């Protein structure tokens, strides 16, 4: 299925039905009192998170969702039927934003989370509600209220604990294949990965974490080059970033230190908050360096990299293709995650939490 992580849709809840102004008319009761019923409520629109869906492709082709109008009230105290509700199922991690105000209406961050997106209009009152001792034949009634309507943006941000960052062909997909059951495409050309991949990494029988692999970044990505910047939003919910560096590039003109520094620069330009997350350095493709030269190669790289970036975080030399060095990395990640708290989406409070269904 095609991976789509953005869509724009229009939602309008149903209008309420109108109240009726009628009077009781039966044999031998020529001047009966009012008996107009109320109109039915309009159908509301709900959104619900579903872990079995992983793309917003359905909302690329169906863009309008309009709730059913409530029926009008009738005579003999007949109340109008309410309109049917619409339930939109979306992937876990979808953030819904009002296009006109930029306000977040819903954040579907857990499976089966259900939020009222657009409330249906209330039904109008029939004339039975307006009778009194001085007005025994009221002809007043009210019309139904209009349902809420929004033009909204849908944005899917995958839920992962750890995100992989690096140039194309740094070995991000190979790493996630080596330590999880995920099987992203791996090949020897840039941008093999075209959309995010998630993998569950099991540390032991009871401990695991989720890792996200996104398309590689290149220099100039913040200005629109390549694919990576478009998918960096999928790393916003992560708690640790792993910066993978190809320490043994095939290209003789490649400079791993310069390339690694460029990635950090692109990250800062695009999203400083993302750059502030804990970022660990993972030196990959150690298997391409003769065993006797590995220690010196790692030492030389770190000396130059720390001088260029003032980096003082953890460093893990690995060979993802054969799993060498991945065990210490996995255990260190798990230990760090256990000491952290999952970050909230750094946005305004959700209005929909207040109007989230008392009707559920």
Secondary structure, DSSP 8 states (H G I E B T S, - for coil): -----EEEEEEE----------B--BTTBTT--B----------EEEEEETT----THHHH--EEE-------BTTTB-------EEEEEETTEEEEETTT--EEEEE-STT-EEEEE--------GGGG--SS-SS-----------EEEEEEEE----SEEEEEBTTSSHHHHHHHHSS------SSTT---S-EEEEEESSSS-EEEEEE---B-TTGGGT-SSHHHHGGGGTT-SEEEEEEETT-SSTT--HHHHHHHHHHHHHHH-HHHHTSEEEEEEE-GGGS-GGGHHHHHHHHHHHHHHHH---S-EEE-BTTTTBTHHHHHHHHHHHHHTS-----SS---HHHHHS-S--
